[in-house]
Amino acid sequence: MIDLSKRRLFSRKSATLSTLRLPWVAKPEAFTDLCTRCGLCQKACEQKIIIHGDGGYPQIDFQQGECTFCYQCATVCPEPIFLPQSEPTWQAKVAISEHCLAKQNVECRSCGEVCESMAIQFQLQLGNVAQPILHLDDCTGCGACVSLCPTSAISVNLHP
């Protein structure tokens, strides 16, 4: 296993803070100090979206599916890492890059069709296909839209 605390000597600490770990993490900046990499959260994840990331620490991989916010990862964790389930999950929001088919004038609305919170909607354009409009206040950061995107143009990122 790689000791990330030593790696941080040679890299910017903010780069490790941008990694999308798990919902309800109380102190993202202390996650690698508190997590023992036991793997219980990965085993408990009903959607199987928690993977061993950099250094063996758990992180979310939305290419595997969406987060249903079941709280099982927090329930099985033996460490004091998580907030209560009544607290907000995280400040993760969707972003759509220029690789989006609609931005390339190709009809595609797969992300908007799976967005239960309606954070991704499409606006009709004169002489162009409908374009995605993000309503970030409505985005839960569930990642349902990520794996369905045919061009991998969608990501879910932390927003401070």
BALOBA-1460 file (C-alpha; in Angstrom, 3 decimals):
// residues 160
<rec num="1" residu="m" x="0.000" y="0.000" z="0.000"/>
<rec num="2" residu="i" x="1.066" y="3.556" z="-0.684"/>
<rec num="3" residu="d" x="1.334" y="5.928" z="2.266"/>
<rec num="4" residu="l" x="-0.438" y="9.051" z="1.016"/>
<rec num="5" residu="s" x="0.786" y="11.114" z="3.950"/>
<rec num="6" residu="k" x="4.317" y="10.852" z="2.536"/>
<rec num="7" residu="r" x="3.134" y="11.488" z="-1.008"/>
<rec num="8" residu="r" x="1.650" y="14.806" z="0.077"/>
<rec num="9" residu="l" x="5.159" y="16.094" z="0.698"/>
<rec num="10" residu="f" x="5.620" y="16.215" z="-3.068"/>
<rec num="11" residu="s" x="2.167" y="17.229" z="-4.229"/>
<rec num="12" residu="r" x="-0.408" y="19.872" z="-3.570"/>
<rec num="13" residu="k" x="-2.694" y="18.845" z="-0.733"/>
<rec num="14" residu="s" x="-5.685" y="20.358" z="-2.545"/>
<rec num="15" residu="a" x="-5.341" y="17.696" z="-5.237"/>
<rec num="16" residu="t" x="-6.189" y="14.984" z="-2.717"/>
<rec num="17" residu="l" x="-9.066" y="17.035" z="-1.337"/>
<rec num="18" residu="s" x="-10.718" y="17.170" z="-4.759"/>
<rec num="19" residu="t" x="-11.125" y="13.395" z="-4.872"/>
<rec num="20" residu="l" x="-14.763" y="12.403" z="-4.507"/>
<rec num="21" residu="r" x="-14.623" y="10.035" z="-1.545"/>
<rec num="22" residu="l" x="-17.929" y="9.015" z="0.045"/>
<rec num="23" residu="p" x="-21.108" y="10.901" z="0.961"/>
<rec num="24" residu="w" x="-21.440" y="12.271" z="4.513"/>
<rec num="25" residu="v" x="-17.679" y="12.492" z="5.132"/>
<rec num="26" residu="a" x="-17.381" y="14.948" z="8.015"/>
<rec num="27" residu="k" x="-13.874" y="16.259" z="7.304"/>
<rec num="28" residu="p" x="-12.647" y="15.534" z="3.771"/>
<rec num="29" residu="e" x="-9.239" y="17.027" z="4.626"/>
<rec num="30" residu="a" x="-8.795" y="14.371" z="7.360"/>
<rec num="31" residu="f" x="-10.251" y="11.428" z="5.445"/>
<rec num="32" residu="t" x="-6.931" y="9.740" z="4.649"/>
<rec num="33" residu="d" x="-5.794" y="10.200" z="8.244"/>
<rec num="34" residu="l" x="-8.915" y="8.543" z="9.695"/>
<rec num="35" residu="c" x="-9.700" y="5.848" z="7.130"/>
<rec num="36" residu="t" x="-8.024" y="2.498" z="7.809"/>
<rec num="37" residu="r" x="-8.785" y="1.160" z="4.282"/>
<rec num="38" residu="c" x="-10.606" y="-1.821" z="5.806"/>
<rec num="39" residu="g" x="-12.918" y="-2.178" z="2.786"/>
<rec num="40" residu="l" x="-16.135" y="-2.535" z="4.783"/>
<rec num="41" residu="c" x="-17.721" y="0.413" z="2.976"/>
<rec num="42" residu="q" x="-16.940" y="-1.144" z="-0.385"/>
<rec num="43" residu="k" x="-18.537" y="-4.451" z="0.644"/>
<rec num="44" residu="a" x="-21.624" y="-2.690" z="2.042"/>
<rec num="45" residu="c" x="-22.299" y="-0.518" z="-1.020"/>
<rec num="46" residu="e" x="-25.513" y="-1.800" z="-2.592"/>
<rec num="47" residu="q" x="-24.679" y="-0.154" z="-5.932"/>
<rec num="48" residu="k" x="-21.041" y="-1.374" z="-5.970"/>
<rec num="49" residu="i" x="-19.748" y="2.095" z="-6.847"/>
<rec num="50" residu="i" x="-17.133" y="2.319" z="-4.089"/>
<rec num="51" residu="i" x="-13.720" y="1.309" z="-5.376"/>
<rec num="52" residu="h" x="-10.205" y="1.194" z="-3.985"/>
<rec num="53" residu="g" x="-8.768" y="4.464" z="-5.205"/>
<rec num="54" residu="d" x="-5.373" y="6.080" z="-4.878"/>
<rec num="55" residu="g" x="-3.453" y="4.470" z="-2.013"/>
<rec num="56" residu="g" x="-6.231" y="1.941" z="-1.410"/>
<rec num="57" residu="y" x="-8.573" y="4.566" z="0.005"/>
<rec num="58" residu="p" x="-12.235" y="4.241" z="-0.955"/>
<rec num="59" residu="q" x="-13.694" y="6.573" z="-3.511"/>
<rec num="60" residu="i" x="-16.773" y="6.747" z="-5.695"/>
<rec num="61" residu="d" x="-16.675" y="5.535" z="-9.302"/>
<rec num="62" residu="f" x="-19.819" y="6.717" z="-11.059"/>
<rec num="63" residu="q" x="-18.902" y="4.703" z="-14.155"/>
<rec num="64" residu="q" x="-20.215" y="1.734" z="-12.121"/>
<rec num="65" residu="g" x="-23.588" y="3.341" z="-11.379"/>
<rec num="66" residu="e" x="-25.269" y="5.917" z="-9.181"/>
<rec num="67" residu="c" x="-25.280" y="6.593" z="-5.451"/>
<rec num="68" residu="t" x="-28.673" y="5.958" z="-3.861"/>
<rec num="69" residu="f" x="-27.533" y="7.581" z="-0.610"/>
<rec num="70" residu="c" x="-28.405" y="4.433" z="1.320"/>
<rec num="71" residu="y" x="-25.921" y="5.343" z="4.103"/>
<rec num="72" residu="q" x="-24.618" y="1.754" z="4.294"/>
<rec num="73" residu="c" x="-21.003" y="2.897" z="3.803"/>
<rec num="74" residu="a" x="-21.288" y="5.112" z="6.873"/>
<rec num="75" residu="t" x="-23.174" y="2.536" z="8.938"/>
<rec num="76" residu="v" x="-20.476" y="-0.146" z="8.638"/>
<rec num="77" residu="c" x="-17.494" y="2.171" z="9.091"/>
<rec num="78" residu="p" x="-15.764" y="1.610" z="12.437"/>
<rec num="79" residu="e" x="-14.031" y="5.012" z="12.316"/>
<rec num="80" residu="p" x="-15.483" y="8.452" z="13.216"/>
<rec num="81" residu="i" x="-15.480" y="9.647" z="9.614"/>
<rec num="82" residu="f" x="-19.134" y="10.272" z="8.792"/>
<rec num="83" residu="l" x="-21.783" y="12.838" z="9.619"/>
<rec num="84" residu="p" x="-25.247" y="11.707" z="10.735"/>
<rec num="85" residu="q" x="-27.587" y="10.718" z="7.897"/>
<rec num="86" residu="s" x="-29.770" y="13.743" z="8.690"/>
<rec num="87" residu="e" x="-26.952" y="16.060" z="7.513"/>
<rec num="88" residu="p" x="-26.439" y="17.048" z="3.843"/>
<rec num="89" residu="t" x="-24.634" y="14.325" z="1.875"/>
<rec num="90" residu="w" x="-21.914" y="16.364" z="0.169"/>
<rec num="91" residu="q" x="-21.244" y="19.367" z="-2.016"/>
<rec num="92" residu="a" x="-20.788" y="17.313" z="-5.182"/>
<rec num="93" residu="k" x="-22.332" y="18.640" z="-8.381"/>
<rec num="94" residu="v" x="-22.481" y="17.603" z="-12.009"/>
<rec num="95" residu="a" x="-20.415" y="19.220" z="-14.759"/>
<rec num="96" residu="i" x="-20.767" y="18.747" z="-18.511"/>
<rec num="97" residu="s" x="-17.727" y="19.183" z="-20.747"/>
<rec num="98" residu="e" x="-17.497" y="20.293" z="-24.365"/>
<rec num="99" residu="h" x="-17.426" y="16.609" z="-25.412"/>
<rec num="100" residu="c" x="-21.197" y="16.486" z="-24.852"/>
<rec num="101" residu="l" x="-22.947" y="15.297" z="-28.006"/>
<rec num="102" residu="a" x="-25.562" y="18.042" z="-27.761"/>
<rec num="103" residu="k" x="-22.780" y="20.630" z="-27.697"/>
<rec num="104" residu="q" x="-21.503" y="19.003" z="-30.891"/>
<rec num="105" residu="n" x="-24.975" y="19.415" z="-32.471"/>
<rec num="106" residu="v" x="-25.868" y="15.721" z="-32.098"/>
<rec num="107" residu="e" x="-29.203" y="14.884" z="-30.483"/>
<rec num="108" residu="c" x="-28.690" y="13.240" z="-27.086"/>
<rec num="109" residu="r" x="-30.595" y="13.732" z="-23.850"/>
<rec num="110" residu="s" x="-29.649" y="10.586" z="-21.946"/>
<rec num="111" residu="c" x="-28.391" y="12.507" z="-18.898"/>
<rec num="112" residu="g" x="-31.560" y="14.570" z="-18.581"/>
<rec num="113" residu="e" x="-33.760" y="11.499" z="-18.886"/>
<rec num="114" residu="v" x="-32.209" y="9.829" z="-15.817"/>
<rec num="115" residu="c" x="-31.911" y="12.940" z="-13.643"/>
<rec num="116" residu="e" x="-34.610" y="12.471" z="-11.002"/>
<rec num="117" residu="s" x="-33.979" y="15.869" z="-9.445"/>
<rec num="118" residu="m" x="-34.346" y="17.562" z="-12.866"/>
<rec num="119" residu="a" x="-30.975" y="19.268" z="-12.402"/>
<rec num="120" residu="i" x="-30.189" y="18.586" z="-16.072"/>
<rec num="121" residu="q" x="-32.760" y="19.921" z="-18.489"/>
<rec num="122" residu="f" x="-32.596" y="20.682" z="-22.176"/>
<rec num="123" residu="q" x="-33.459" y="23.976" z="-23.808"/>
<rec num="124" residu="l" x="-34.530" y="24.096" z="-27.439"/>
<rec num="125" residu="q" x="-32.235" y="26.084" z="-29.722"/>
<rec num="126" residu="l" x="-33.040" y="27.620" z="-33.077"/>
<rec num="127" residu="g" x="-30.949" y="25.883" z="-35.765"/>
<rec num="128" residu="n" x="-29.323" y="23.544" z="-33.251"/>
<rec num="129" residu="v" x="-30.265" y="20.569" z="-31.102"/>
<rec num="130" residu="a" x="-31.529" y="21.171" z="-27.568"/>
<rec num="131" residu="q" x="-28.705" y="22.155" z="-25.221"/>
<rec num="132" residu="p" x="-28.180" y="20.973" z="-21.644"/>
<rec num="133" residu="i" x="-28.926" y="23.468" z="-18.911"/>
<rec num="134" residu="l" x="-27.614" y="22.703" z="-15.406"/>
<rec num="135" residu="h" x="-29.572" y="23.661" z="-12.306"/>
<rec num="136" residu="l" x="-26.835" y="23.014" z="-9.759"/>
<rec num="137" residu="d" x="-29.016" y="23.920" z="-6.791"/>
<rec num="138" residu="d" x="-31.152" y="20.878" z="-7.651"/>
<rec num="139" residu="c" x="-28.230" y="18.502" z="-8.239"/>
<rec num="140" residu="t" x="-27.769" y="15.871" z="-5.522"/>
<rec num="141" residu="g" x="-24.475" y="14.589" z="-6.906"/>
<rec num="142" residu="c" x="-25.900" y="11.067" z="-7.265"/>
<rec num="143" residu="g" x="-24.006" y="10.430" z="-10.505"/>
<rec num="144" residu="a" x="-26.866" y="8.664" z="-12.304"/>
<rec num="145" residu="c" x="-26.032" y="10.663" z="-15.426"/>
<rec num="146" residu="v" x="-22.332" y="9.778" z="-15.567"/>
<rec num="147" residu="s" x="-22.292" y="6.163" z="-16.741"/>
<rec num="148" residu="l" x="-25.012" y="6.759" z="-19.341"/>
<rec num="149" residu="c" x="-23.134" y="9.481" z="-21.193"/>
<rec num="150" residu="p" x="-21.873" y="7.990" z="-24.476"/>
<rec num="151" residu="t" x="-18.920" y="10.406" z="-24.665"/>
<rec num="152" residu="s" x="-17.945" y="10.502" z="-20.955"/>
<rec num="153" residu="a" x="-18.647" y="14.233" z="-20.988"/>
<rec num="154" residu="i" x="-20.224" y="14.252" z="-17.519"/>
<rec num="155" residu="s" x="-18.401" y="14.314" z="-14.207"/>
<rec num="156" residu="v" x="-19.406" y="14.851" z="-10.599"/>
<rec num="157" residu="n" x="-17.035" y="17.114" z="-8.680"/>
<rec num="158" residu="l" x="-16.841" y="18.632" z="-5.222"/>
<rec num="159" residu="h" x="-17.987" y="22.242" z="-5.018"/>
<rec num="160" residu="p" x="-16.849" y="24.105" z="-1.906"/>
